[in-house]
Amino acid sequence: MGDESPERSQGFQEKAQALETVISVISGKSKLFSCNTCGKIFSNIKHLKEHEPIHSDQHRVTCESCDQTFLSKIDMLMHLKIDCIERAFSCKTCGKKFVYKDNLTYHEKIHQGRRFSCDTCGNSFYRQGDLNKHKKTHSSEKLFSCGVCGKVFSRKDTLTNHEKKHTSLAILQ
């Protein structure tokens, strides 16, 4: 029976491995290890040792901004960058805050009005880069082709969005 999905096969392997562990414990060939704090059971002492620090405050790292604690410095730094960082760069017009000055500079251009207009269709844009990207839609040069239906596009991002439609349709069928 080679038509099983990889997920189903993996699930079977995990269940078989768990069964082998149970048989091994019952027959006395191996031992289970239990966390003294929460009771979680491990088939391997190494996994128990990796688990135990979650119950210890001495191994935790504290965020200086909000006092939330984390198991590792990496977890805390991720939290800082995503959730908690004091956003130092603030837009003077609307108050929106940014972690990086470049992001603020890019954002501030929307408050200057749509200064960049397309000569072909009249659409206007806040940023020169957005106008340049738009102008490619008027190009007769179509460099990007859909592998499913053959439709051609002048911009790669437009092709990528188009191809998502084929993926969505395949999922629904």
C-alpha positions as CSV (number, residue, x, y, z in Angstrom):
1,M,0.0,0.0,0.0
2,G,2.2,2.8,-1.3
3,D,-0.7,5.4,-1.6
4,E,-0.6,6.5,2.1
5,S,0.0,10.2,2.6
6,P,3.3,11.2,4.3
7,E,1.4,12.7,7.2
8,R,-0.5,9.5,7.8
9,S,2.7,7.5,7.5
10,Q,4.4,9.8,10.0
11,G,1.5,9.5,12.4
12,F,1.7,5.7,12.2
13,Q,5.5,5.8,12.8
14,E,5.0,8.0,15.9
15,K,2.3,5.6,17.3
16,A,4.6,2.6,16.6
17,Q,7.5,4.3,18.4
18,A,5.2,5.1,21.4
19,L,4.1,1.5,21.5
20,E,7.7,0.3,21.4
21,T,8.5,2.5,24.3
22,V,5.5,1.2,26.4
23,I,6.5,-2.4,25.6
24,S,10.1,-1.7,26.5
25,V,9.0,-0.1,29.8
26,I,6.6,-3.0,30.7
27,S,9.3,-5.6,29.9
28,G,11.8,-3.8,32.1
29,K,14.2,-3.0,29.3
30,S,13.8,0.8,29.8
31,K,12.4,3.3,32.3
32,L,10.1,6.3,32.2
33,F,11.2,9.6,33.8
34,S,8.7,11.8,35.5
35,C,9.0,15.6,36.2
36,N,8.7,16.1,40.0
37,T,7.0,19.5,39.5
38,C,4.3,18.8,36.9
39,G,4.2,15.0,36.5
40,K,4.9,15.0,32.8
41,I,6.4,11.7,31.7
42,F,9.4,11.3,29.4
43,S,10.9,8.2,27.9
44,N,14.4,9.7,27.9
45,I,16.2,11.3,30.8
46,K,17.7,13.9,28.4
47,H,14.2,15.1,27.5
48,L,13.3,15.4,31.2
49,K,16.4,17.5,31.8
50,E,15.6,19.8,28.9
51,H,12.0,20.2,30.3
52,E,12.8,20.9,34.0
53,P,14.1,24.4,33.6
54,I,10.7,25.7,32.6
55,H,9.7,25.4,36.3
56,S,12.8,27.3,37.6
57,D,12.8,31.1,37.9
58,Q,16.6,31.2,38.0
59,H,16.9,30.2,34.3
60,R,14.3,32.7,33.1
61,V,15.1,35.9,31.3
62,T,13.0,39.0,32.1
63,C,12.0,41.6,29.6
64,E,13.1,45.0,31.0
65,S,10.2,46.8,29.4
66,C,7.3,44.7,30.7
67,D,8.7,42.3,33.3
68,Q,7.4,39.2,31.3
69,T,9.8,36.2,31.7
70,F,11.1,33.9,29.1
71,L,12.9,30.5,29.1
72,S,15.8,31.9,26.9
73,K,17.4,35.1,25.9
74,I,16.4,34.4,22.3
75,D,12.7,34.1,23.2
76,M,12.9,37.4,25.1
77,L,14.6,39.2,22.2
78,M,12.0,37.9,19.8
79,H,9.3,39.2,22.2
80,L,11.1,42.6,22.4
81,K,11.3,43.0,18.7
82,I,7.7,41.9,17.9
83,D,5.6,42.8,20.9
84,C,7.3,45.1,23.4
85,I,10.0,47.2,22.0
86,E,9.8,50.9,22.7
87,R,9.3,52.3,19.2
88,A,11.7,55.2,19.1
89,F,10.7,56.7,15.8
90,S,7.3,58.5,15.8
91,C,5.5,60.1,12.9
92,K,4.9,63.8,13.7
93,T,1.8,63.9,11.6
94,C,-0.2,60.9,12.8
95,G,1.8,59.5,15.8
96,K,2.4,56.1,14.3
97,K,5.5,54.6,15.8
98,F,8.3,52.6,14.2
99,V,11.2,50.5,15.3
100,Y,13.4,51.6,12.4
101,K,14.0,55.2,11.1
102,D,13.9,53.9,7.5
103,N,10.3,52.7,8.1
104,L,9.3,56.0,9.5
105,T,10.9,57.9,6.5
106,Y,9.0,55.6,4.1
107,H,5.7,56.0,5.9
108,E,6.0,59.8,6.1
109,K,5.7,60.1,2.4
110,I,2.0,59.3,2.5
111,H,1.4,62.6,4.3
112,Q,3.0,64.5,1.5
113,G,0.1,63.6,-0.9
114,R,0.2,61.7,-4.1
115,R,3.0,63.5,-5.9
116,F,3.9,60.9,-8.5
117,S,1.6,60.5,-11.5
118,C,1.5,58.0,-14.3
119,D,1.8,59.6,-17.7
120,T,-0.1,56.8,-19.3
121,C,-3.3,56.4,-17.1
122,G,-3.1,59.3,-14.6
123,N,-3.0,57.1,-11.5
124,S,-1.0,58.8,-8.7
125,F,1.3,57.4,-6.0
126,Y,2.9,58.5,-2.8
127,R,6.3,57.2,-3.7
128,Q,8.4,57.2,-6.8
129,G,9.1,53.5,-6.4
130,D,5.4,52.7,-6.4
131,L,5.0,54.6,-9.6
132,N,7.9,52.8,-11.3
133,K,6.4,49.5,-10.2
134,H,3.0,50.5,-11.6
135,K,4.5,51.6,-15.0
136,K,5.5,48.1,-15.7
137,T,1.8,47.2,-16.0
138,H,1.6,49.3,-19.1
139,S,4.5,47.5,-20.7
140,S,3.9,45.3,-23.7
141,E,6.8,43.2,-22.6
142,K,5.4,40.3,-20.6
143,L,8.3,38.4,-19.0
144,F,6.4,36.3,-16.5
145,S,4.3,33.3,-17.6
146,C,1.9,31.2,-15.5
147,G,2.9,27.6,-15.6
148,V,-0.7,26.5,-15.2
149,C,-2.7,28.5,-17.7
150,G,-0.1,30.3,-19.7
151,K,-1.3,33.8,-19.0
152,V,1.6,36.3,-19.1
153,F,2.4,39.2,-16.9
154,S,4.8,42.2,-16.9
155,R,5.5,41.9,-13.2
156,K,6.6,38.9,-11.1
157,D,4.4,39.9,-8.1
158,T,1.3,40.0,-10.3
159,L,2.1,36.5,-11.6
160,T,2.6,35.3,-8.0
161,N,-0.8,36.6,-6.9
162,H,-2.3,35.1,-10.0
163,E,-0.8,31.7,-9.3
164,K,-2.3,31.7,-5.8
165,K,-5.8,31.6,-7.5
166,H,-4.9,28.3,-9.1
167,T,-3.7,27.0,-5.7
168,S,-7.0,28.1,-4.1
169,L,-9.1,26.5,-6.8
170,A,-7.1,23.2,-6.5
171,I,-7.8,23.1,-2.7
172,L,-11.5,23.7,-3.2
173,Q,-11.9,20.9,-5.7
